[in-house]
Amino acid sequence: MTTTSTVLLLSGPNLNLLGERDPAVYGTATLADHVATAEAAAVSAGLELEHLQSNHEGVIVDAIHAARGRCVAIIINPAALTHYAWSLHDALDAFDGPVVELHISNPKEREPWRHLSVVEPVADRTIAGFGGDGYRLAVEAVAELLESPQARGDGR
């Protein structure tokens, strides 16, 4: 059983370029700006936030494994890994707390190849298309799921 109130926020490939990369889609806020938004929301909810960004799938899988028994929930913006990284699916499925999938844009309103999410089947909630506000919404979703385990949607 987890004794901390730490939520792990994971950011996938190229999110380190937020604020510079395709601002028409992702806005001008940096990843640091979004993490600060999530941290403020976590403090308001009585949670601690730990953040990791990596451009490497295996590093993110290792972080998910290390969160088992240590973190109460995971928020993940898998970026391009959303669409093909079955290793993330499997690692998140083995995590025993709530998982919230997060996207700044709405992948289902973009190119057809972005419509598939291999994370969605193992996520309790998906927050997509709310821009930077999605980071606050994702933390709020985690807080709701932690308060009401029956609110989890996947039956994991």
N, C-alpha and C positions, 0 to 999 in steps of 0.2 A: 504494500500500500504506500502511496506517495504521501510524504509528510510536508512537502513544500507547496507553495502556491505559484510556482514558476511556470510560465507559458513560454514555449519555444516558438519564436517567429523565424521562419525559414524563407529566404529569398533566393530564387534560382538564377540561372544564367542571364547575363546582360543587365540585370536590374541595378548593378553598380553604375550603369550609364544613364539612369533616370535623370531627367533634367536636361540632358543633352540629346538623347536618342528619341527621334520621332515625337516631338512635343505635341503635335496635332493629335496623336493617339494617346500618349502617356502623360501629357502635361509637362509643366516646367519644374515641378517640385522634384527634389532629389530623393534618393533612397533614405538619406539621413533625415530629411523632413518627414517622410512617411513613418519611419521608425519612431521619431519623436512624438508623432500623433498617437501611435500605438502605445508608447510608454505612458503618455498622459492618460489615456483611456484605462490602461492597466492599473495605474495608481488609483484612479477613481473607483475602480472595481475591487480594490484590495488585492491585486495580483502583482507579481513581479514579471518582468519581460526580459527574455534573453534573445538576442538576435544573432543570426548567422547568415551571411550571403556567400554563395559559392557559384562558380561557373562550372563546377565539376559534380556530376551526378553522384559518384561514389562518396564524396564528402558529405553530401546531403543525406544519403542513406545512412552513413555512419552516425550522423547527428541524430537522426530519428531513432536508431538503435540505442544510442547513449541516453536518449530522453526517457526510455522505458524505465519506470519505477522512480524517476527523478523529476519529471515534469508532469503537471496535471493536464496539460492540453498542448496541442500543436496548431499553429496557424501557418499555412504554407502558401506562398505564391511561387508555384513551380516554374513559372514563365514557360519557355518553349518545351521544357520537360513534361508539361501537362499532357502533351499529345502522344507520347510514345514511351515514357519511362516507367515501364511495368515494375522496375525495381522499387520505385517510390510507392507504387500501389501496394506491393507486398510488404514493404517496411511499415507503411502507415497502417495497414491492416493488422499488423502484429502489435501496434501501439494500443494500450488499453484505455486511453483517455479520449476525450473529444478531439476531433480533427475538423478544422475549418479551412476550406480551400478559398483562396483570395486571388482576385484579378483586378487590376486597375481598369482595364477595358473589359468589354463583354466579348469573350472569344466566340460565342455563338452568333454574334452579329458581324463577324469578320470573315476572313477567307474560309472556305469550306474545310480545309485541312486543320483549322483550329477548333472545329466544332466538337471533336472527340476529346474528352478528358478521361485519362486513365486514373486520375485521382478522385474524381467525383463519386464513383461507387463506394469508396471507403471514407468519404467525408461526411460528417454529420450535417454540415451546412456549406453552401457555396455563396460567396459574396462576390459579385462580378458587375462591372460597369458603373461603379460609383466613384471612380477616380480615387484620389487620395483619401476621401472620406471612408472608403472601404476598410482602411486600416482600423479606424475607430469602430466601425460596424462589426468587424471580425472579432475584436476584443469583446465587444458587448455580446456577441453571439456565444463566445466561449463562456463568459460569465453566466449567461442564461443556462447554457448546457450544464455547467458545474452546479448550479443551484437546483436544477430540475433534470435529473438523469433520464426521466421518462420523456423529456423533450428531444432526446437523441433520436434521429430518424432512421438509422440504418440497422438497428437491432444488434449491433456488434457486441 
